[in-house]
Amino acid sequence: MSTSVIFDLDGTLVDSEPNYYEAGRRLLAAHGVPGFTWEEHGRFIGIGTRETLETLRAEHGIEAPVEQLLAEKNRLYLGLAGAHTEVFPEMREYVGLLHARGIPMAVASGSSRAAIAAVLAATGLDALLGTYVSAEEVPHGKPEPDVFLEAARRLGAAPESCVVLEDAPPGAEAARRAGMRCVAVPYLPHTADDPAFASAGLLFRGGQDEFDARRGYEWTVTRHT
């Protein structure tokens, strides 16, 4: 059974969280909620944009409807992402190694399709990752498995043949529920002990500072191809 690899995008392939934080900070300030901190943003890493905004809207009593907030945040984020988005170097190398071997790949993200497309284009990853799924295209975001199962469907892959790359506990839990193996690279290293990461087949406890493209590649191809 051949392997397919499905990547989370934000915090896994690219360091987009600073852009998401800044977009969220500007959005909340525009709706009368100043002082949104990076620590507060950290609660929502790995959670889809819609779910994040639903929570923030309720917590802060924001009157604007969620659809309006989504449109505004996406507009802010696209401007930031198009200007600058960093790809984690070892992740870029890992993608290249998989591509050279002909392993099918996809992206499954809580971001909007427009945001995914903008980031992949800005970083040049679109040349290698042409298949992508947004949580807005499925009934439920992570930690539900919908987005990963849809990515596998589009690749024509059985869930049990897929390896997921994830940085956040909700994503690792979604991979487990999808019946997929997981390589976990915690964006916030202090989350490495989260129970959701316990099911990961390969855990880089130190996050991106520890992730090694060759080690990840060899684990993927020697055990699962």
BELVEN-V364717 format. One record per residue. N is the residue number from 1. RES is the residue in one small letter. PSI is psi in degrees with one decimal (999 if undefined). OMEGA is omega as a letter, one per 30 degrees, with the letter a starting at -180 (none if undefined). Layout:
# BELVEN-V364717
n->N res->RES psi->PSI omega->OMEGA
n->N res->RES psi->PSI omega->OMEGA
This chain:
# BELVEN-V364717
n->1 res->m psi->119.1 omega->a
n->2 res->s psi->152.2 omega->a
n->3 res->t psi->145.1 omega->l
n->4 res->s psi->151.6 omega->a
n->5 res->v psi->130.7 omega->a
n->6 res->i psi->126.1 omega->a
n->7 res->f psi->133.6 omega->l
n->8 res->d psi->155.4 omega->a
n->9 res->l psi->-64.6 omega->a
n->10 res->d psi->118.7 omega->a
n->11 res->g psi->-11.3 omega->l
n->12 res->t psi->-63.0 omega->l
n->13 res->l psi->-41.3 omega->a
n->14 res->v psi->151.8 omega->l
n->15 res->d psi->71.6 omega->a
n->16 res->s psi->-8.0 omega->a
n->17 res->e psi->-39.0 omega->l
n->18 res->p psi->-37.5 omega->l
n->19 res->n psi->-39.7 omega->l
n->20 res->y psi->-39.0 omega->l
n->21 res->y psi->-47.3 omega->a
n->22 res->e psi->-39.1 omega->l
n->23 res->a psi->-43.1 omega->l
n->24 res->g psi->-40.5 omega->l
n->25 res->r psi->-45.2 omega->l
n->26 res->r psi->-40.6 omega->a
n->27 res->l psi->-49.3 omega->a
n->28 res->l psi->-40.6 omega->l
n->29 res->a psi->-38.8 omega->l
n->30 res->a psi->-21.4 omega->l
n->31 res->h psi->25.0 omega->l
n->32 res->g psi->20.5 omega->l
n->33 res->v psi->87.3 omega->a
n->34 res->p psi->166.1 omega->l
n->35 res->g psi->21.4 omega->l
n->36 res->f psi->124.4 omega->a
n->37 res->t psi->162.9 omega->l
n->38 res->w psi->-36.7 omega->l
n->39 res->e psi->-41.0 omega->l
n->40 res->e psi->-40.5 omega->l
n->41 res->h psi->-35.3 omega->a
n->42 res->g psi->-24.5 omega->l
n->43 res->r psi->-25.5 omega->a
n->44 res->f psi->4.5 omega->l
n->45 res->i psi->125.3 omega->a
n->46 res->g psi->-6.7 omega->l
n->47 res->i psi->141.7 omega->a
n->48 res->g psi->156.5 omega->a
n->49 res->t psi->-42.9 omega->a
n->50 res->r psi->-49.0 omega->a
n->51 res->e psi->-39.3 omega->l
n->52 res->t psi->-47.3 omega->a
n->53 res->l psi->-34.1 omega->l
n->54 res->e psi->-41.9 omega->l
n->55 res->t psi->-48.1 omega->a
n->56 res->l psi->-37.7 omega->l
n->57 res->r psi->-43.5 omega->a
n->58 res->a psi->-42.5 omega->a
n->59 res->e psi->-35.0 omega->a
n->60 res->h psi->2.9 omega->l
n->61 res->g psi->38.2 omega->l
n->62 res->i psi->130.9 omega->a
n->63 res->e psi->-28.7 omega->a
n->64 res->a psi->141.3 omega->l
n->65 res->p psi->156.1 omega->a
n->66 res->v psi->-39.9 omega->a
n->67 res->e psi->-39.1 omega->l
n->68 res->q psi->-44.3 omega->l
n->69 res->l psi->-40.3 omega->l
n->70 res->l psi->-47.8 omega->a
n->71 res->a psi->-42.0 omega->a
n->72 res->e psi->-43.8 omega->a
n->73 res->k psi->-41.1 omega->l
n->74 res->n psi->-40.2 omega->l
n->75 res->r psi->-44.6 omega->l
n->76 res->l psi->-45.0 omega->a
n->77 res->y psi->-42.2 omega->a
n->78 res->l psi->-38.1 omega->l
n->79 res->g psi->-42.4 omega->l
n->80 res->l psi->-44.2 omega->a
n->81 res->a psi->-39.5 omega->a
n->82 res->g psi->-27.9 omega->l
n->83 res->a psi->-39.0 omega->a
n->84 res->h psi->122.8 omega->l
n->85 res->t psi->127.6 omega->a
n->86 res->e psi->131.6 omega->l
n->87 res->v psi->133.9 omega->l
n->88 res->f psi->123.9 omega->a
n->89 res->p psi->-43.7 omega->a
n->90 res->e psi->-29.8 omega->l
n->91 res->m psi->-39.7 omega->l
n->92 res->r psi->-41.4 omega->l
n->93 res->e psi->-40.9 omega->l
n->94 res->y psi->-44.7 omega->l
n->95 res->v psi->-42.6 omega->l
n->96 res->g psi->-39.8 omega->l
n->97 res->l psi->-44.2 omega->l
n->98 res->l psi->-43.1 omega->a
n->99 res->h psi->-42.3 omega->a
n->100 res->a psi->-29.1 omega->l
n->101 res->r psi->-7.2 omega->l
n->102 res->g psi->22.1 omega->l
n->103 res->i psi->125.4 omega->l
n->104 res->p psi->140.7 omega->a
n->105 res->m psi->152.4 omega->l
n->106 res->a psi->164.3 omega->l
n->107 res->v psi->136.9 omega->l
n->108 res->a psi->113.4 omega->a
n->109 res->s psi->154.5 omega->l
n->110 res->g psi->-7.6 omega->l
n->111 res->s psi->166.2 omega->l
n->112 res->s psi->161.1 omega->l
n->113 res->r psi->-38.7 omega->l
n->114 res->a psi->-40.8 omega->l
n->115 res->a psi->-42.7 omega->l
n->116 res->i psi->-47.7 omega->a
n->117 res->a psi->-41.5 omega->a
n->118 res->a psi->-43.6 omega->a
n->119 res->v psi->-45.4 omega->l
n->120 res->l psi->-39.4 omega->l
n->121 res->a psi->-43.3 omega->a
n->122 res->a psi->-29.1 omega->a
n->123 res->t psi->-7.0 omega->a
n->124 res->g psi->1.8 omega->l
n->125 res->l psi->-15.4 omega->a
n->126 res->d psi->-23.2 omega->l
n->127 res->a psi->-23.8 omega->a
n->128 res->l psi->-19.9 omega->a
n->129 res->l psi->78.2 omega->a
n->130 res->g psi->-14.8 omega->l
n->131 res->t psi->124.5 omega->l
n->132 res->y psi->150.7 omega->a
n->133 res->v psi->133.7 omega->l
n->134 res->s psi->148.3 omega->l
n->135 res->a psi->-21.1 omega->l
n->136 res->e psi->-10.2 omega->a
n->137 res->e psi->-4.6 omega->a
n->138 res->v psi->163.5 omega->a
n->139 res->p psi->-38.4 omega->a
n->140 res->h psi->141.6 omega->l
n->141 res->g psi->179.1 omega->l
n->142 res->k psi->141.9 omega->g
n->143 res->p psi->5.5 omega->l
n->144 res->e psi->153.8 omega->a
n->145 res->p psi->0.1 omega->a
n->146 res->d psi->-46.1 omega->a
n->147 res->v psi->-35.1 omega->l
n->148 res->f psi->-39.8 omega->l
n->149 res->l psi->-37.2 omega->l
n->150 res->e psi->-38.4 omega->l
n->151 res->a psi->-43.5 omega->l
n->152 res->a psi->-40.5 omega->l
n->153 res->r psi->-43.4 omega->a
n->154 res->r psi->-27.4 omega->l
n->155 res->l psi->-11.4 omega->a
n->156 res->g psi->30.7 omega->a
n->157 res->a psi->146.3 omega->l
n->158 res->a psi->140.2 omega->a
n->159 res->p psi->-40.9 omega->a
n->160 res->e psi->-12.2 omega->l
n->161 res->s psi->0.3 omega->a
n->162 res->c psi->143.2 omega->l
n->163 res->v psi->129.7 omega->a
n->164 res->v psi->136.8 omega->l
n->165 res->l psi->122.6 omega->a
n->166 res->e psi->151.8 omega->l
n->167 res->d psi->-10.8 omega->a
n->168 res->a psi->148.6 omega->a
n->169 res->p psi->-43.5 omega->l
n->170 res->p psi->-35.5 omega->l
n->171 res->g psi->-40.2 omega->l
n->172 res->a psi->-38.6 omega->l
n->173 res->e psi->-39.0 omega->l
n->174 res->a psi->-40.0 omega->l
n->175 res->a psi->-43.1 omega->l
n->176 res->r psi->-45.5 omega->a
n->177 res->r psi->-26.7 omega->l
n->178 res->a psi->-7.8 omega->a
n->179 res->g psi->29.0 omega->a
n->180 res->m psi->149.3 omega->l
n->181 res->r psi->156.5 omega->a
n->182 res->c psi->134.0 omega->l
n->183 res->v psi->116.7 omega->a
n->184 res->a psi->128.8 omega->l
n->185 res->v psi->82.6 omega->a
n->186 res->p psi->125.4 omega->l
n->187 res->y psi->-39.1 omega->l
n->188 res->l psi->102.1 omega->a
n->189 res->p psi->-27.1 omega->a
n->190 res->h psi->-10.5 omega->l
n->191 res->t psi->0.8 omega->a
n->192 res->a psi->-25.9 omega->a
n->193 res->d psi->3.8 omega->l
n->194 res->d psi->136.3 omega->a
n->195 res->p psi->-27.5 omega->a
n->196 res->a psi->-27.7 omega->l
n->197 res->f psi->-9.4 omega->a
n->198 res->a psi->-26.3 omega->a
n->199 res->s psi->-2.7 omega->a
n->200 res->a psi->137.8 omega->l
n->201 res->g psi->-29.1 omega->l
n->202 res->l psi->121.7 omega->a
n->203 res->l psi->121.7 omega->l
n->204 res->f psi->93.8 omega->a
n->205 res->r psi->-31.0 omega->a
n->206 res->g psi->7.5 omega->l
n->207 res->g psi->-148.5 omega->a
n->208 res->q psi->-27.3 omega->l
n->209 res->d psi->-24.0 omega->a
n->210 res->e psi->-23.0 omega->a
n->211 res->f psi->133.1 omega->a
n->212 res->d psi->117.9 omega->a
n->213 res->a psi->-44.8 omega->a
n->214 res->r psi->-42.0 omega->l
n->215 res->r psi->-44.4 omega->l
n->216 res->g psi->-41.5 omega->l
n->217 res->y psi->-46.5 omega->a
n->218 res->e psi->-38.0 omega->l
n->219 res->w psi->-42.2 omega->a
n->220 res->t psi->-48.3 omega->a
n->221 res->v psi->-28.3 omega->a
n->222 res->t psi->-29.1 omega->a
n->223 res->r psi->-20.6 omega->a
n->224 res->h psi->18.6 omega->l
n->225 res->t psi->999 omega->none
